[in-house]
């Protein structure tokens, strides 16, 4: 089971590294979820998040964010 923690957008500043899972199937209204994880395989973590929180989404991307970038 993938280990992750969803993070509210206003709280991401507190983390040195976080990831954004952004839907890409509806480019007019993309949705983003922010998360932190220690897992090495981000694709598996993202697939778990999609399955648990965005079950109807088929197309998405992972955007890494690092503090100071």
Secondary structure by P-SEA (a helix, b strand, c coil): cbbbbbbcccccccccbbbbbcccccccbbbbbbbccccccaaaaaaaaaaccccccccbbbbbbcccc
